[in-house]
Amino acid sequence: MTTTAPRPPEVDDHDAGLTPAQVRARSLGLLASLLRPVARRAWLTALVVVVAQLALVAGPALVAVGIDRGLPALRGGDAGPLLLVAGGYALTALVAGVFTAATVRMAATVSQAVLLDLRRRVFRHTQRLSLEFHERYTSGRIISRQTSDLDALRELLDGGVTTLAASGLAMVFTATGLVLLDWRSGLVLLVAVVPGVVLTRWFQVRSQVQYRRSRTAVARVIVRFVETMTGIRAVQAFRRERQVAQVYEAEAEEYRAANAEAIRVNGVFDTGLVLIGNVTVAAVLLVGGLRVLDGALDVGVLVAAVLYARRFFAPLAQIGMFYNSFQSATAALEKLSGLLAQEPTVPDPARPVRLREPAGDVRFAGVEFGYRDGPSVLPRLDLHVPAGQTVALVGETGAGKSTVAKLLARFYDPREGAVLLDGVDLRDVDPRDLRTAMVMVTQEAYLFSGSVAANIALGRPGATRAEIEAAARAVGVHDLVASLPDGYDTEVDTRGVRLSAGQRQLVSFARAFLADPAVLVLDEATSSLDIPGEQLVQDGLRTLLTGRTAVVIAHRLSTVMHADRVLVVDGGRVTEDGSPAELVAAGDRFAELHRQWQDSLRSA
Ligand SMILES: Nc1ncnc2c1ncn2[C@@H]1O[C@H](COP(=O)(O)OP(=O)(O)OP(=O)(O)O)[C@@H](O)[C@H]1O
């Protein structure tokens, strides 16, 4: 649990070395690939937006015709033209209404399809990425990708894009309408555009600053929350609640302040726009009114000009409102495209070799390995484990035992040399065969929400209830499961039964037993006490290891003593290699460890 501030989330480390243009190109590429399947519907939506805006812009022009042509005709006793214009106005209003409603519906359909596609892609891709990525990318960041980033895109796609397009079109059409109707009034509008542009530019710059500040603040709040709650045991164990709460509150306060400032900037922008809009209306009215007096302008045209001028600035406020959505969606797209551009560091083989019936012969041939660009953790490892042998890895903390296990399970690939299964480089083994041939059981014995049976069946999807029970019996967990409220159907998530660490370990043994791999890699739980209550786990473990190649990171003396062979690892090298009895007799590091172990057991 750290209390230092996390890095600003704007810069994702996978963007390092890329120019902004490259990042943008990557985002646009993602957007294009998302829109491709819905391209027809998207174009249709665009067309509908254009028609709706054209219908809207026709209104004031029809008013002008009504006043200037319809009214005089009516005075002359002919109601026809006015009725025609009124009918036309009603029709355009109807078309505008129907098409605007259609826009909302169509945009929602397109955006939901795009989001579903993206959500799926992000999940599948993140899941496919190698362990190396997951050990580096914090859970808070992963959560942000699936929640706030997708939300930011949803907000924009669900209405923002069409509103932006509609607003832009409305301004262009309104200005065009005004110029066509009366270019002098158009000129007045053009003058008013200048302060409008200046104000909009000011708003863009200011709101961008505030927006970034607010995004950084909210990301900190989320990361802090996730980090604290993930590490809640440490927080409570060390009584850090008050301190962590203070840090959190300071970050939440910064988020509030950033939002308050953003709202203030928005307020200034909106007020400014209303002011400019009203002054423009007054100017158009004044200039036009004088010309009406001179007889140079028809009253109807003046009314239409005033209506156009009034309408012109309203869309700017909308654009301003969605500018932030647009920004956050752009940032979200950059981060999502960055995530999707990550390649698994453990790629699938180009020409996979099938290993349908693996024997379980394992070899490390001149393996050199370190994490990422870091120092060498395994300088050069040569090791042969014949099929069926149980090997216990022992050594001090940080010696490299887990690293050997992770290379064997192909969570990582060596920098040099190769790890071979039945003589085939793991990099070439068909992933389907590798996953059935090799199973890694980790210390944490993770159980997914669902029934006990489903958790065991993870080892072999499609296993029958009888097979699941047989596996549970084999590792000695059947009686325990049978005694649970709903037996094998007992839910093991937070709403259901909480299993103890040892019980979870047994369930994970049953899972591995059912999978029946040729090679088992096992990180034994760190408890080193061989107390009687652990006997069950010990027996289960022994059954699990029988009849297959097994590499165990051993923490219990009994496990080590039952192994066929013990490897003492020190600084990434194997310093002792032999049967437990041989190593005890040799009187080196293992013999020392063995003596300490026995002492601790005696005093326990
Ligand atoms: N994901 C990682 N990224 C970078 N370095 C790592 C990573 N995991 C382990 N290391 C480093 O590799 C070295 C060997 O670690 P490893 O986890 O293999 O040791 P170990 O023998 O299994 O220790 P323990 O018994 O404490 O689990 C250590 O120096 C550790 O700091």
The ligand as a MOL file (V3000), in Angstrom:
LIG
                    3D

  0  0  0     0  0            999 V3000
M  V30 BEGIN CTAB
M  V30 COUNTS 31 33 0 0 0
M  V30 BEGIN ATOM
M  V30 1 N 6.8810 -9.4310 -12.3400 0
M  V30 2 C 8.1380 -9.1540 -12.0220 0
M  V30 3 N 8.7240 -8.0730 -12.5590 0
M  V30 4 C 9.9990 -7.7790 -12.2630 0
M  V30 5 N 10.7740 -8.4850 -11.4440 0
M  V30 6 C 10.2540 -9.5760 -10.8740 0
M  V30 7 C 8.9000 -9.9660 -11.1300 0
M  V30 8 N 8.6550 -11.0830 -10.4190 0
M  V30 9 C 9.7970 -11.3890 -9.7680 0
M  V30 10 N 10.7560 -10.4870 -10.0350 0
M  V30 11 C 12.1530 -10.5100 -9.5220 0
M  V30 12 O 12.7290 -11.7440 -9.8830 0
M  V30 13 C 13.4980 -12.2720 -8.8180 0
M  V30 14 C 13.0720 -13.7040 -8.5190 0
M  V30 15 O 11.7310 -13.6780 -8.0780 0
M  V30 16 P 10.8650 -14.9810 -7.8330 0
M  V30 17 O 9.4710 -14.5370 -7.6130 0
M  V30 18 O 11.1240 -15.9360 -8.9260 0
M  V30 19 O 11.5090 -15.5200 -6.4930 0
M  V30 20 P 11.0370 -16.7340 -5.5770 0
M  V30 21 O 12.2290 -17.5600 -5.3680 0
M  V30 22 O 9.8470 -17.3740 -6.1380 0
M  V30 23 O 10.6810 -15.9610 -4.2430 0
M  V30 24 P 9.4950 -16.2900 -3.1780 0
M  V30 25 O 9.8690 -17.5250 -2.4850 0
M  V30 26 O 9.5820 -15.0860 -2.2890 0
M  V30 27 O 8.2270 -16.3510 -3.9340 0
M  V30 28 C 13.3270 -11.3180 -7.6460 0
M  V30 29 O 14.5000 -10.5360 -7.5680 0
M  V30 30 C 12.1480 -10.4470 -8.0220 0
M  V30 31 O 12.3540 -9.1390 -7.5780 0
M  V30 END ATOM
M  V30 BEGIN BOND
M  V30 1 1 1 2
M  V30 2 1 2 3
M  V30 3 2 2 7
M  V30 4 2 3 4
M  V30 5 1 4 5
M  V30 6 2 5 6
M  V30 7 1 6 7
M  V30 8 1 6 10
M  V30 9 1 7 8
M  V30 10 2 8 9
M  V30 11 1 9 10
M  V30 12 1 10 11
M  V30 13 1 11 12
M  V30 14 1 11 30
M  V30 15 1 12 13
M  V30 16 1 13 14
M  V30 17 1 13 28
M  V30 18 1 14 15
M  V30 19 1 15 16
M  V30 20 2 16 17
M  V30 21 1 16 18
M  V30 22 1 16 19
M  V30 23 1 19 20
M  V30 24 2 20 21
M  V30 25 1 20 22
M  V30 26 1 20 23
M  V30 27 1 23 24
M  V30 28 2 24 25
M  V30 29 1 24 26
M  V30 30 1 24 27
M  V30 31 1 28 29
M  V30 32 1 28 30
M  V30 33 1 30 31
M  V30 END BOND
M  V30 END CTAB
M  END
